[in-house]
Protein backbone atom coordinates (compact mmCIF):
# COMPACT_ATOMS: atom_id res chain seq x y z
CA UNK A 1 0.00 0.00 0.00
CA UNK A 2 1.29 3.40 -0.87
CA UNK A 3 2.05 5.97 1.81
CA UNK A 4 -0.75 8.46 2.44
CA UNK A 5 1.58 11.27 3.36
CA UNK A 6 4.91 12.62 2.27
CA UNK A 7 5.56 14.36 5.58
CA UNK A 8 8.89 13.42 7.14
CA UNK A 9 9.53 15.00 10.50
CA UNK A 10 12.63 14.71 12.67
CA UNK A 11 12.52 12.58 15.84
CA UNK A 12 10.37 14.76 18.11
CA UNK A 13 12.09 13.60 21.31
CA UNK A 14 15.43 15.02 20.20
CA UNK A 15 14.45 17.67 17.65
CA UNK A 16 14.85 21.33 18.59
CA UNK A 17 14.13 24.61 16.86
CA UNK A 18 17.55 26.02 15.83
CA UNK A 19 18.67 28.57 18.43
CA UNK A 20 19.94 31.02 15.84
CA UNK A 21 17.20 32.04 13.45
CA UNK A 22 15.60 35.20 12.07
CA UNK A 23 12.99 35.24 14.83
CA UNK A 24 15.43 34.86 17.72
CA UNK A 25 18.25 37.02 16.40
CA UNK A 26 16.98 40.23 17.99
CA UNK A 27 14.26 40.92 20.50
CA UNK A 28 12.03 43.86 21.25
CA UNK A 29 9.40 45.74 19.30
CA UNK A 30 11.96 48.11 17.73
CA UNK A 31 13.90 45.21 16.24
CA UNK A 32 10.72 44.44 14.30
CA UNK A 33 9.68 47.98 13.43
CA UNK A 34 13.14 48.90 12.10
CA UNK A 35 14.03 45.59 10.52
CA UNK A 36 15.41 45.25 7.01
CA UNK A 37 15.01 41.46 7.00
CA UNK A 38 12.59 40.41 4.28
CA UNK A 39 11.32 37.55 6.45
CA UNK A 40 10.44 39.78 9.38
CA UNK A 41 8.76 42.29 7.06
CA UNK A 42 6.77 39.39 5.62
CA UNK A 43 5.60 38.49 9.12
CA UNK A 44 4.67 42.13 9.80
CA UNK A 45 2.62 42.04 6.61
CA UNK A 46 1.03 38.72 7.54
CA UNK A 47 -0.20 40.06 10.89
CA UNK A 48 -1.46 43.36 9.49
CA UNK A 49 -3.06 41.74 6.41
CA UNK A 50 -4.90 39.27 8.62
CA UNK A 51 -6.16 42.18 10.73
CA UNK A 52 -7.56 43.96 7.67
CA UNK A 53 -8.96 40.71 6.30
CA UNK A 54 -11.07 40.19 9.41
CA UNK A 55 -12.32 43.79 9.31
CA UNK A 56 -13.29 43.34 5.66
CA UNK A 57 -14.79 39.97 6.59
CA UNK A 58 -16.89 41.52 9.37
CA UNK A 59 -18.24 44.06 6.86
CA UNK A 60 -19.09 41.16 4.52
CA UNK A 61 -20.93 39.54 7.42
CA UNK A 62 -23.01 42.71 7.83
CA UNK A 63 -23.85 42.72 4.12
CA UNK A 64 -25.00 39.13 4.26
CA UNK A 65 -27.04 39.74 7.43
CA UNK A 66 -28.80 42.68 5.79
CA UNK A 67 -29.63 40.55 2.76
CA UNK A 68 -31.16 37.81 4.88
CA UNK A 69 -34.53 39.52 4.47
CA UNK A 70 -35.97 41.35 1.43
CA UNK A 71 -36.46 44.60 3.34
CA UNK A 72 -33.63 46.96 4.31
CA UNK A 73 -34.17 46.39 8.02
CA UNK A 74 -30.77 45.93 9.67
CA UNK A 75 -29.30 49.26 8.58
CA UNK A 76 -30.27 52.37 6.66
CA UNK A 77 -29.73 52.11 2.92
CA UNK A 78 -27.04 54.83 3.11
CA UNK A 79 -25.21 52.80 5.72
CA UNK A 80 -25.49 49.71 3.53
CA UNK A 81 -23.83 51.64 0.69
CA UNK A 82 -20.98 52.55 3.01
CA UNK A 83 -20.62 48.99 4.30
CA UNK A 84 -20.24 47.40 0.86
CA UNK A 85 -17.91 50.20 -0.25
CA UNK A 86 -15.60 49.76 2.73
CA UNK A 87 -15.76 45.97 2.33
CA UNK A 88 -14.50 46.39 -1.24
CA UNK A 89 -11.87 49.02 -0.43
CA UNK A 90 -10.39 47.07 2.45
CA UNK A 91 -10.49 43.67 0.81
CA UNK A 92 -9.00 44.82 -2.49
CA UNK A 93 -6.44 47.47 -1.56
CA UNK A 94 -5.49 46.16 1.88
CA UNK A 95 -5.85 42.42 1.53
CA UNK A 96 -6.01 40.93 -1.95
CA UNK A 97 -3.46 43.08 -3.78
CA UNK A 98 -0.68 42.71 -1.19
CA UNK A 99 -1.73 39.29 0.21
CA UNK A 100 0.55 36.69 -1.42
CA UNK A 101 3.31 39.01 -2.72
CA UNK A 102 3.84 40.96 0.49
CA UNK A 103 3.80 37.92 2.77
CA UNK A 104 4.86 34.80 0.91
CA UNK A 105 6.62 36.66 -1.91
CA UNK A 106 8.59 38.77 0.51
CA UNK A 107 9.53 35.77 2.62
CA UNK A 108 10.32 33.37 -0.17
CA UNK A 109 11.60 35.08 -3.31
CA UNK A 110 15.10 35.77 -1.92
CA UNK A 111 15.27 32.24 -0.50
CA UNK A 112 14.03 30.62 -3.69
CA UNK A 113 16.64 32.36 -5.83
CA UNK A 114 19.41 31.83 -3.26
CA UNK A 115 19.82 35.45 -2.10
CA UNK A 116 20.34 36.91 1.36
CA UNK A 117 17.56 39.47 1.13
CA UNK A 118 15.64 41.58 -1.33
CA UNK A 119 17.69 44.08 -3.29
CA UNK A 120 16.27 47.11 -1.48
CA UNK A 121 15.54 46.20 2.16
CA UNK A 122 14.77 49.75 3.32
CA UNK A 123 12.32 50.27 0.45
CA UNK A 124 10.76 46.99 1.52
CA UNK A 125 10.23 48.29 5.06
CA UNK A 126 8.98 51.60 3.67
CA UNK A 127 6.39 49.72 1.64
CA UNK A 128 5.02 48.18 4.87
CA UNK A 129 4.84 51.59 6.53
CA UNK A 130 2.99 53.00 3.52
CA UNK A 131 0.64 50.04 3.61
CA UNK A 132 -0.08 50.65 7.30
CA UNK A 133 -0.51 54.39 6.77
CA UNK A 134 -3.00 53.75 3.96
CA UNK A 135 -4.80 51.06 5.95
CA UNK A 136 -5.13 53.14 9.09
CA UNK A 137 -6.35 56.10 7.04
CA UNK A 138 -9.00 53.84 5.48
CA UNK A 139 -10.11 52.77 8.96
CA UNK A 140 -10.18 56.40 10.05
CA UNK A 141 -12.46 57.30 7.14
CA UNK A 142 -14.70 54.39 8.08
CA UNK A 143 -14.90 55.59 11.69
CA UNK A 144 -15.63 59.16 10.66
CA UNK A 145 -18.55 58.54 8.33
CA UNK A 146 -17.25 56.22 5.62
CA UNK A 147 -17.64 56.53 1.88
CA UNK A 148 -20.46 55.27 -0.35
CA UNK A 149 -19.22 55.40 -3.93
CA UNK A 150 -18.44 51.70 -4.18
CA UNK A 151 -14.75 50.72 -4.25
CA UNK A 152 -14.62 51.93 -7.87
CA UNK A 153 -15.00 55.65 -6.97
CA UNK A 154 -17.11 55.98 -10.12
CA UNK A 155 -17.62 59.48 -11.52
CA UNK A 156 -19.76 61.58 -11.58
CA UNK A 157 -21.09 60.04 -8.33
CA UNK A 158 -17.73 60.46 -6.60
CA UNK A 159 -17.01 63.90 -8.00
CA UNK A 160 -20.37 65.65 -8.05
CA UNK A 161 -23.03 63.90 -6.03
CA UNK A 162 -21.86 62.31 -2.79
CA UNK A 163 -20.68 64.17 0.26
CA UNK A 164 -18.84 61.40 2.10
CA UNK A 165 -15.13 60.79 2.72
CA UNK A 166 -14.15 60.33 -0.93
CA UNK A 167 -10.93 62.31 -0.62
CA UNK A 168 -9.53 60.54 2.42
CA UNK A 169 -10.47 57.09 1.14
CA UNK A 170 -8.93 57.96 -2.22
CA UNK A 171 -5.80 59.11 -0.43
CA UNK A 172 -5.69 55.82 1.49
CA UNK A 173 -5.83 53.86 -1.79
CA UNK A 174 -3.24 56.23 -3.31
CA UNK A 175 -0.78 55.58 -0.46
CA UNK A 176 -1.39 51.83 -0.57
CA UNK A 177 -0.68 52.00 -4.31
CA UNK A 178 2.84 53.26 -3.65
CA UNK A 179 3.39 50.41 -1.21
CA UNK A 180 2.47 48.07 -4.04
CA UNK A 181 4.75 49.82 -6.54
CA UNK A 182 7.71 49.54 -4.13
CA UNK A 183 7.08 45.85 -3.56
CA UNK A 184 6.91 45.21 -7.30
CA UNK A 185 10.03 47.23 -7.99
CA UNK A 186 11.93 45.38 -5.28
CA UNK A 187 10.96 41.99 -6.71
CA UNK A 188 11.93 42.94 -10.27
CA UNK A 189 15.38 44.20 -9.23
CA UNK A 190 15.95 41.22 -6.94
CA UNK A 191 14.98 38.62 -9.53
CA UNK A 192 17.17 40.27 -12.16
CA UNK A 193 20.21 40.96 -10.04
CA UNK A 194 20.46 38.59 -7.10
CA UNK A 195 20.01 35.07 -8.41
CA UNK A 196 22.49 32.54 -7.03
CA UNK A 197 25.11 30.99 -9.35
CA UNK A 198 23.45 28.49 -11.67
CA UNK A 199 19.97 29.92 -11.05
CA UNK A 200 19.10 30.69 -14.66
CA UNK A 201 15.70 32.05 -15.69
CA UNK A 202 14.45 28.60 -16.60
CA UNK A 203 15.49 27.13 -13.28
CA UNK A 204 13.44 29.65 -11.35
CA UNK A 205 10.51 28.19 -9.45
CA UNK A 206 7.20 29.10 -11.10
CA UNK A 207 6.31 31.01 -7.93
CA UNK A 208 9.09 33.45 -8.85
CA UNK A 209 7.96 33.70 -12.49
CA UNK A 210 4.41 34.47 -11.36
CA UNK A 211 5.66 37.16 -8.98
CA UNK A 212 7.85 38.64 -11.68
CA UNK A 213 4.85 39.01 -13.99
CA UNK A 214 2.71 40.45 -11.19
CA UNK A 215 5.49 42.88 -10.25
CA UNK A 216 5.64 44.24 -13.80
CA UNK A 217 1.91 44.89 -13.54
CA UNK A 218 2.31 46.59 -10.16
CA UNK A 219 4.95 48.94 -11.47
CA UNK A 220 3.30 49.76 -14.79
CA UNK A 221 -0.39 49.89 -13.88
CA UNK A 222 -0.57 51.28 -10.35
CA UNK A 223 0.56 54.82 -11.23
CA UNK A 224 -2.45 55.15 -13.54
CA UNK A 225 -4.96 54.57 -10.74
CA UNK A 226 -2.98 56.98 -8.57
CA UNK A 227 -3.39 59.62 -11.29
CA UNK A 228 -7.09 58.81 -11.65
CA UNK A 229 -7.58 59.29 -7.90
CA UNK A 230 -5.69 62.60 -7.97
CA UNK A 231 -7.95 63.76 -10.83
CA UNK A 232 -11.05 62.84 -8.80
CA UNK A 233 -9.63 64.86 -5.89
CA UNK A 234 -8.93 67.85 -8.15
CA UNK A 235 -12.37 67.57 -9.70
CA UNK A 236 -14.04 67.52 -6.26
CA UNK A 237 -11.97 70.30 -4.75
CA UNK A 238 -11.37 72.82 -7.53
CA UNK A 239 -13.60 71.51 -10.32
CA UNK A 240 -10.96 71.15 -13.05
CA UNK A 241 -13.62 69.65 -15.30
CA UNK A 242 -11.73 66.68 -16.74
CA UNK A 243 -14.65 64.39 -15.84
CA UNK A 244 -17.34 67.07 -16.22
CA UNK A 245 -19.19 67.25 -19.61
CA UNK A 246 -20.27 70.84 -18.98
CA UNK A 247 -16.59 71.82 -19.08
CA UNK A 248 -15.62 69.60 -21.97
CA UNK A 249 -14.69 66.59 -19.85
CA UNK A 250 -16.11 63.05 -19.80
CA UNK A 251 -17.09 60.97 -16.76
CA UNK A 252 -16.33 57.76 -18.67
CA UNK A 253 -12.70 58.86 -19.00
CA UNK A 254 -12.39 58.15 -15.28
CA UNK A 255 -13.49 54.58 -15.87
CA UNK A 256 -10.92 54.16 -18.65
CA UNK A 257 -8.17 55.31 -16.29
CA UNK A 258 -9.51 53.39 -13.31
CA UNK A 259 -9.96 50.08 -15.12
CA UNK A 260 -6.63 50.41 -16.91
CA UNK A 261 -5.22 49.68 -13.46
CA UNK A 262 -8.04 47.77 -11.87
CA UNK A 263 -8.32 45.09 -14.50
CA UNK A 264 -4.59 44.25 -14.43
CA UNK A 265 -4.99 44.48 -10.64
CA UNK A 266 -7.06 41.31 -10.88
CA UNK A 267 -3.93 39.65 -12.28
CA UNK A 268 -1.76 41.33 -9.65
CA UNK A 269 -3.99 39.49 -7.20
CA UNK A 270 -4.31 36.14 -8.94
CA UNK A 271 -0.85 35.58 -10.52
CA UNK A 272 1.03 35.19 -7.21
CA UNK A 273 -1.71 32.79 -6.12
CA UNK A 274 -1.09 30.78 -9.29
CA UNK A 275 2.58 30.71 -8.34
CA UNK A 276 1.68 29.13 -5.02
CA UNK A 277 -0.47 26.50 -6.73
CA UNK A 278 2.38 25.51 -9.09
CA UNK A 279 4.68 24.82 -6.12
CA UNK A 280 2.04 22.95 -4.13
CA UNK A 281 0.78 20.78 -7.01
CA UNK A 282 4.32 19.79 -7.90
CA UNK A 283 5.33 18.93 -4.33
CA UNK A 284 2.25 16.88 -3.52
CA UNK A 285 2.33 15.03 -6.85
CA UNK A 286 6.09 14.41 -6.65
CA UNK A 287 6.47 15.56 -10.25
CA UNK A 288 8.03 18.39 -12.18
CA UNK A 289 5.30 20.84 -13.25
CA UNK A 290 4.09 19.65 -16.66
CA UNK A 291 5.01 22.16 -19.38
CA UNK A 292 7.18 24.31 -17.10
CA UNK A 293 8.04 26.77 -19.88
CA UNK A 294 4.42 27.13 -20.97
CA UNK A 295 3.33 27.83 -17.40
CA UNK A 296 6.14 30.38 -16.94
CA UNK A 297 5.31 32.19 -20.18
CA UNK A 298 1.57 31.98 -19.52
CA UNK A 299 2.22 34.19 -16.45
CA UNK A 300 3.90 36.73 -18.70
CA UNK A 301 1.13 36.38 -21.30
CA UNK A 302 -1.54 36.99 -18.66
CA UNK A 303 0.35 40.10 -17.56
CA UNK A 304 0.55 41.42 -21.14
CA UNK A 305 -2.97 40.50 -22.31
CA UNK A 306 -4.31 41.80 -19.01
CA UNK A 307 -3.51 45.32 -20.18
CA UNK A 308 -5.70 45.16 -23.28
CA UNK A 309 -9.07 44.14 -21.89
CA UNK A 310 -10.04 46.83 -19.39
CA UNK A 311 -13.06 48.25 -21.22
CA UNK A 312 -15.02 45.01 -20.71
CA UNK A 313 -15.97 46.59 -17.38
CA UNK A 314 -17.65 49.37 -19.33
CA UNK A 315 -19.75 47.65 -22.00
CA UNK A 316 -23.01 49.22 -20.80
CA UNK A 317 -21.48 52.54 -19.78
CA UNK A 318 -21.81 54.28 -23.15
CA UNK A 319 -18.54 53.42 -24.84
CA UNK A 320 -18.48 52.94 -28.60
CA UNK A 321 -19.97 49.77 -30.08
CA UNK A 322 -16.75 49.19 -31.99
CA UNK A 323 -14.70 49.42 -28.81
CA UNK A 324 -17.07 46.86 -27.26
CA UNK A 325 -16.39 44.50 -30.17
CA UNK A 326 -12.61 44.85 -29.92
CA UNK A 327 -12.42 44.59 -26.13
CA UNK A 328 -14.79 41.63 -26.14
CA UNK A 329 -12.53 39.80 -28.57
CA UNK A 330 -9.39 40.67 -26.61
CA UNK A 331 -11.04 39.48 -23.41
CA UNK A 332 -11.46 36.02 -24.92
CA UNK A 333 -7.70 35.89 -25.53
CA UNK A 334 -6.81 36.24 -21.86
CA UNK A 335 -8.71 33.04 -21.15
CA UNK A 336 -6.06 31.14 -23.13
CA UNK A 337 -3.02 31.52 -20.82
CA UNK A 338 -5.24 30.96 -17.77
CA UNK A 339 -6.45 27.73 -19.30
CA UNK A 340 -2.86 26.74 -20.12
CA UNK A 341 -2.11 26.86 -16.41
CA UNK A 342 -5.16 24.83 -15.39
CA UNK A 343 -4.45 22.16 -18.04
CA UNK A 344 -0.77 21.97 -17.12
CA UNK A 345 -1.51 21.55 -13.42
CA UNK A 346 -3.98 18.81 -14.31
CA UNK A 347 -1.37 17.05 -16.42
CA UNK A 348 1.10 17.41 -13.55
CA UNK A 349 -1.33 15.41 -11.41
CA UNK A 350 -1.57 12.70 -14.08
CA UNK A 351 0.36 9.63 -12.86
CA UNK A 352 1.75 11.65 -9.96
CA UNK A 353 2.07 10.23 -6.44
CA UNK A 354 -0.66 12.45 -5.07
CA UNK A 355 -1.14 13.00 -1.36
CA UNK A 356 -3.82 15.11 0.27
CA UNK A 357 -2.18 17.28 2.88
CA UNK A 358 -3.90 20.58 3.66
CA UNK A 359 -2.06 22.78 1.12
CA UNK A 360 -3.04 20.29 -1.61
CA UNK A 361 -6.71 20.32 -0.54
CA UNK A 362 -6.73 24.10 -0.78
CA UNK A 363 -4.98 23.84 -4.16
CA UNK A 364 -7.68 21.50 -5.45
CA UNK A 365 -10.24 24.00 -4.15
CA UNK A 366 -8.42 26.71 -6.08
CA UNK A 367 -8.41 24.74 -9.33
CA UNK A 368 -12.13 24.01 -9.23
CA UNK A 369 -13.32 27.40 -8.03
CA UNK A 370 -10.94 29.45 -10.16
CA UNK A 371 -12.02 27.50 -13.24
CA UNK A 372 -15.68 28.30 -12.53
CA UNK A 373 -14.75 31.91 -11.79
CA UNK A 374 -12.73 32.15 -15.00
CA UNK A 375 -15.31 30.54 -17.25
CA UNK A 376 -18.13 32.73 -15.92
CA UNK A 377 -15.82 35.61 -16.82
CA UNK A 378 -16.22 34.51 -20.44
CA UNK A 379 -20.01 34.98 -20.06
CA UNK A 380 -19.29 38.53 -18.98
CA UNK A 381 -16.70 39.13 -21.68
CA UNK A 382 -19.25 38.33 -24.39
CA UNK A 383 -20.99 41.66 -24.86
CA UNK A 384 -24.46 40.19 -25.49
CA UNK A 385 -24.70 38.22 -22.24
CA UNK A 386 -22.83 40.97 -20.41
CA UNK A 387 -25.67 43.43 -21.04
CA UNK A 388 -28.02 41.12 -19.12
CA UNK A 389 -25.61 40.00 -16.43
CA UNK A 390 -23.49 43.04 -15.59
CA UNK A 391 -24.29 44.91 -12.36
CA UNK A 392 -26.21 41.85 -11.13
CA UNK A 393 -25.26 39.28 -8.52
CA UNK A 394 -23.81 37.15 -11.33
CA UNK A 395 -20.87 39.50 -11.47
CA UNK A 396 -20.54 39.49 -7.67
CA UNK A 397 -20.46 35.68 -7.73
CA UNK A 398 -17.98 35.67 -10.66
CA UNK A 399 -15.33 37.84 -9.05
CA UNK A 400 -15.74 36.23 -5.65
CA UNK A 401 -15.12 32.84 -7.29
CA UNK A 402 -11.90 34.26 -8.74
CA UNK A 403 -10.80 36.33 -5.74
CA UNK A 404 -12.07 34.35 -2.77
CA UNK A 405 -12.39 30.90 -4.30
CA UNK A 406 -9.18 31.39 -6.25
CA UNK A 407 -6.90 33.81 -4.53
CA UNK A 408 -7.84 33.25 -0.91
CA UNK A 409 -7.66 29.47 -1.37
CA UNK A 410 -4.18 29.94 -2.87
CA UNK A 411 -3.16 32.22 -0.01
CA UNK A 412 -4.29 29.68 2.59
CA UNK A 413 -2.64 26.88 0.62
CA UNK A 414 0.62 28.84 0.61
CA UNK A 415 0.40 29.82 4.27
CA UNK A 416 -0.03 26.16 5.27
CA UNK A 417 2.63 24.98 2.83
CA UNK A 418 5.34 27.38 4.05
CA UNK A 419 4.17 27.62 7.69
CA UNK A 420 6.77 25.04 8.77
CA UNK A 421 9.47 27.12 7.04
CA UNK A 422 8.29 30.40 8.54
CA UNK A 423 7.84 29.16 12.10
CA UNK A 424 9.81 25.90 12.32
CA UNK A 425 6.66 24.11 13.48
CA UNK A 426 3.93 22.05 11.82
CA UNK A 427 0.29 23.00 11.99
CA UNK A 428 -2.11 20.23 13.16
CA UNK A 429 -2.96 18.26 10.00
CA UNK A 430 -6.42 16.81 10.70
CA UNK A 431 -8.14 19.99 11.85
CA UNK A 432 -6.56 21.97 9.06
CA UNK A 433 -7.81 19.47 6.48
CA UNK A 434 -11.23 19.92 8.06
CA UNK A 435 -10.91 23.71 7.82
CA UNK A 436 -10.02 23.45 4.12
CA UNK A 437 -13.09 21.32 3.41
CA UNK A 438 -15.34 23.58 5.52
CA UNK A 439 -14.05 26.60 3.59
CA UNK A 440 -14.79 24.90 0.28
CA UNK A 441 -18.33 23.92 1.32
CA UNK A 442 -19.06 27.31 2.91
CA UNK A 443 -17.74 29.10 -0.14
CA UNK A 444 -19.99 27.24 -2.55
CA UNK A 445 -23.03 27.73 -0.33
CA UNK A 446 -22.30 31.45 -0.19
CA UNK A 447 -21.53 32.25 -3.77
CA UNK A 448 -23.15 29.66 -6.01
CA UNK A 449 -26.70 30.91 -5.23
CA UNK A 450 -25.51 34.36 -6.29
CA UNK A 451 -24.97 33.13 -9.87
CA UNK A 452 -28.62 32.11 -9.98
CA UNK A 453 -29.74 35.36 -8.33
CA UNK A 454 -27.82 37.35 -10.93
CA UNK A 455 -29.22 35.35 -13.82
CA UNK A 456 -32.71 35.99 -12.43
CA UNK A 457 -31.87 39.69 -12.44
CA UNK A 458 -31.13 40.66 -8.84
CA UNK A 459 -29.01 43.81 -9.04
CA UNK A 460 -25.91 44.27 -6.86
CA UNK A 461 -25.45 47.12 -4.37
CA UNK A 462 -29.06 47.29 -3.08
CA UNK A 463 -30.10 46.65 0.51
CA UNK A 464 -33.56 45.39 -0.46
CA UNK A 465 -34.84 42.99 -3.11
CA UNK A 466 -38.09 41.34 -4.26
CA UNK A 467 -39.31 38.61 -1.85
CA UNK A 468 -38.97 35.81 -4.44
CA UNK A 469 -35.16 36.13 -4.19
CA UNK A 470 -35.16 35.47 -0.43
CA UNK A 471 -34.58 31.72 -0.39
CA UNK A 472 -31.36 31.98 -2.39
CA UNK A 473 -30.19 34.89 -0.23
CA UNK A 474 -30.84 32.84 2.92
CA UNK A 475 -28.70 30.06 1.40
CA UNK A 476 -25.97 32.59 0.70
CA UNK A 477 -26.01 34.08 4.20
CA UNK A 478 -26.05 30.63 5.80
CA UNK A 479 -23.07 29.70 3.63
CA UNK A 480 -21.25 32.82 4.77
CA UNK A 481 -21.45 31.66 8.38
CA UNK A 482 -19.88 28.33 7.41
CA UNK A 483 -17.23 30.21 5.46
CA UNK A 484 -16.57 32.38 8.51
CA UNK A 485 -15.89 29.25 10.59
CA UNK A 486 -13.57 28.02 7.83
CA UNK A 487 -11.52 31.22 8.10
CA UNK A 488 -11.48 31.43 11.89
CA UNK A 489 -10.24 27.87 12.37
CA UNK A 490 -6.80 28.45 10.77
CA UNK A 491 -6.23 31.51 12.95
CA UNK A 492 -6.84 29.43 16.07
CA UNK A 493 -4.77 26.39 15.19
CA UNK A 494 -1.94 28.30 13.53
CA UNK A 495 -1.50 30.42 16.65
CA UNK A 496 -1.72 27.24 18.74
CA UNK A 497 0.95 25.61 16.60
CA UNK A 498 3.44 28.39 17.32
CA UNK A 499 3.92 26.84 20.74
CA UNK A 500 2.60 23.30 20.50
CA UNK A 501 3.15 22.32 16.86
CA UNK A 502 5.54 19.50 16.05
CA UNK A 503 9.09 20.49 15.13
CA UNK A 504 9.12 20.59 11.34
CA UNK A 505 12.79 20.16 10.46
CA UNK A 506 14.28 21.63 7.31
CA UNK A 507 12.15 19.96 4.69
CA UNK A 508 8.98 18.28 5.98
CA UNK A 509 7.37 18.04 2.52
CA UNK A 510 10.49 16.67 0.75
CA UNK A 511 10.27 19.63 -1.60
CA UNK A 512 13.00 20.65 -4.01
CA UNK A 513 13.06 24.46 -3.72
CA UNK A 514 16.19 26.13 -2.33
CA UNK A 515 14.13 27.51 0.55
CA UNK A 516 13.64 23.95 1.81
CA UNK A 517 17.37 23.17 1.76
CA UNK A 518 18.07 25.48 4.69
CA UNK A 519 17.02 25.39 8.34
CA UNK A 520 13.49 26.20 9.60
CA UNK A 521 13.04 28.93 10.66
CA UNK A 522 15.87 30.24 8.47
CA UNK A 523 18.86 32.28 9.55
CA UNK A 524 18.65 36.03 9.02
CA UNK A 525 21.13 35.53 6.14
CA UNK A 526 18.97 32.64 4.82
CA UNK A 527 21.89 30.34 3.93
CA UNK A 528 25.11 29.42 5.70
CA UNK A 529 26.95 29.64 2.40
CA UNK A 530 25.80 30.84 -0.97
CA UNK A 531 23.80 28.04 -2.61
CA UNK A 532 24.67 26.86 -6.10
CA UNK A 533 21.84 25.73 -8.33
CA UNK A 534 23.46 22.64 -9.83
CA UNK A 535 20.24 20.79 -10.62
CA UNK A 536 17.03 21.38 -12.49
CA UNK A 537 13.99 22.97 -10.85
CA UNK A 538 11.48 20.45 -9.38
CA UNK A 539 14.11 17.71 -9.68
CA UNK A 540 12.90 15.09 -7.19
CA UNK A 541 15.57 12.60 -8.24
CA UNK A 542 18.25 15.12 -7.29
CA UNK A 543 16.57 15.50 -3.89
CA UNK A 544 16.52 11.74 -3.32
CA UNK A 545 20.19 11.44 -4.31
CA UNK A 546 21.00 14.30 -1.98
CA UNK A 547 19.20 12.64 0.91
CA UNK A 548 20.94 9.32 0.22
CA UNK A 549 24.27 11.11 0.33
CA UNK A 550 23.41 12.73 3.68
CA UNK A 551 22.41 9.36 5.10
CA UNK A 552 25.73 7.84 4.03
CA UNK A 553 27.65 10.71 5.60
CA UNK A 554 25.65 10.35 8.82
CA UNK A 555 26.19 6.58 9.03
CA UNK A 556 29.88 6.94 8.27
CA UNK B 1 40.23 54.89 -22.97
CA UNK B 2 38.00 55.45 -19.97
CA UNK B 3 35.02 55.28 -22.30
CA UNK B 4 36.26 51.92 -23.56
CA UNK B 5 36.45 50.69 -19.97
CA UNK B 6 32.95 51.85 -19.34
CA UNK B 7 31.78 49.98 -22.42
CA UNK B 8 33.60 46.88 -21.33
CA UNK B 9 31.97 47.05 -17.92
CA UNK B 10 28.60 47.46 -19.57
CA UNK B 11 29.24 44.37 -21.60
CA UNK B 12 29.98 42.44 -18.41
CA UNK B 13 26.70 43.64 -16.98
CA UNK B 14 28.39 45.71 -14.27
CA UNK B 15 27.28 49.16 -13.32
CA UNK B 16 29.46 51.88 -14.74
CA UNK B 17 28.51 55.17 -13.19
CA UNK B 18 28.65 57.73 -15.96
CA UNK B 19 29.48 61.22 -14.80
CA UNK B 20 27.61 63.90 -16.70
CA UNK B 21 29.45 67.19 -17.01
CA UNK B 22 27.96 70.35 -15.43
CA UNK B 23 27.97 71.86 -18.92
CA UNK B 24 25.54 69.22 -20.20
CA UNK B 25 23.28 69.72 -17.20
CA UNK B 26 23.29 73.47 -17.74
CA UNK B 27 22.42 73.06 -21.42
CA UNK B 28 19.54 70.74 -20.62
CA UNK B 29 18.30 73.13 -17.94
CA UNK B 30 18.43 75.94 -20.47
CA UNK B 31 16.52 73.85 -23.02
CA UNK B 32 13.86 73.08 -20.39
CA UNK B 33 13.49 76.74 -19.50
CA UNK B 34 13.20 77.68 -23.17
CA UNK B 35 10.57 74.95 -23.53
CA UNK B 36 8.60 76.37 -20.60
CA UNK B 37 8.78 79.90 -21.99
CA UNK B 38 7.68 78.69 -25.44
CA UNK B 39 4.73 76.83 -23.90
CA UNK B 40 3.59 79.97 -22.09
CA UNK B 41 4.06 82.10 -25.22
CA UNK B 42 2.27 79.59 -27.48
CA UNK B 43 -0.71 79.48 -25.12
CA UNK B 44 -1.36 83.17 -25.84
CA UNK B 45 -1.36 82.68 -29.62
CA UNK B 46 -4.61 81.38 -31.11
CA UNK B 47 -3.60 78.39 -33.23
CA UNK B 48 -6.97 76.66 -33.11
CA UNK B 49 -6.65 72.89 -32.85
CA UNK B 50 -2.85 73.16 -32.90
CA UNK B 51 -2.64 74.79 -29.45
CA UNK B 52 -2.85 71.54 -27.45
CA UNK B 53 -0.73 69.73 -30.08
CA UNK B 54 2.12 72.22 -29.65
CA UNK B 55 1.81 72.26 -25.86
CA UNK B 56 1.95 68.46 -25.73
CA UNK B 57 4.83 68.28 -28.23
CA UNK B 58 6.92 70.66 -26.12
CA UNK B 59 5.99 68.76 -22.93
CA UNK B 60 6.99 65.43 -24.48
CA UNK B 61 10.32 66.84 -25.67
CA UNK B 62 11.04 68.20 -22.20
CA UNK B 63 10.10 64.91 -20.56
CA UNK B 64 12.39 63.06 -22.98
CA UNK B 65 15.31 65.35 -22.07
CA UNK B 66 14.70 64.82 -18.35
CA UNK B 67 14.51 61.03 -18.75
CA UNK B 68 17.58 60.83 -21.00
CA UNK B 69 19.93 63.21 -19.18
CA UNK B 70 18.72 64.00 -15.67
CA UNK B 71 17.63 60.41 -15.07
CA UNK B 72 20.76 59.09 -16.86
CA UNK B 73 18.83 56.70 -19.08
CA UNK B 74 21.04 57.68 -22.04
CA UNK B 75 24.01 56.18 -20.18
CA UNK B 76 22.19 53.21 -18.64
CA UNK B 77 22.06 49.53 -19.52
CA UNK B 78 19.80 48.15 -22.22
CA UNK B 79 17.65 46.59 -19.51
CA UNK B 80 16.96 50.04 -18.04
CA UNK B 81 16.11 51.37 -21.49
CA UNK B 82 13.77 48.43 -22.04
CA UNK B 83 12.08 49.23 -18.73
CA UNK B 84 11.53 52.83 -19.78
CA UNK B 85 10.22 51.67 -23.16
CA UNK B 86 7.79 49.33 -21.39
CA UNK B 87 6.39 52.33 -19.53
CA UNK B 88 6.04 54.31 -22.76
CA UNK B 89 4.41 51.35 -24.48
CA UNK B 90 1.82 51.02 -21.71
CA UNK B 91 1.16 54.74 -21.81
CA UNK B 92 0.58 54.61 -25.58
CA UNK B 93 -1.71 51.61 -25.08
CA UNK B 94 -3.75 53.56 -22.55
CA UNK B 95 -4.03 56.61 -24.76
CA UNK B 96 -4.47 54.73 -28.05
CA UNK B 97 -7.13 52.29 -26.92
CA UNK B 98 -9.02 54.95 -24.96
CA UNK B 99 -9.00 57.19 -28.05
CA UNK B 100 -10.24 54.22 -30.10
CA UNK B 101 -13.39 54.42 -27.97
CA UNK B 102 -13.75 58.18 -28.30
CA UNK B 103 -13.12 58.30 -32.04
CA UNK B 104 -15.52 55.48 -32.89
CA UNK B 105 -18.41 56.60 -30.66
CA UNK B 106 -19.87 58.73 -33.44
CA UNK B 107 -19.84 55.82 -35.91
CA UNK B 108 -23.09 54.44 -34.47
CA UNK B 109 -24.07 50.76 -34.65
CA UNK B 110 -22.01 48.11 -36.40
Interface residues (C-beta under 8 A of the other chain):
Chain A: X192 X216 X220 X221 X224 X250 X252 X253 X256 X257 X260 X307 X308 X311 X319 X320 X321 X322 X323 X325 X326
Chain B: X79 X86 X87 X90 X93 X94 X97 X98 X100 X101 X102 X103 X104 X105 X107 X108 X109 X110
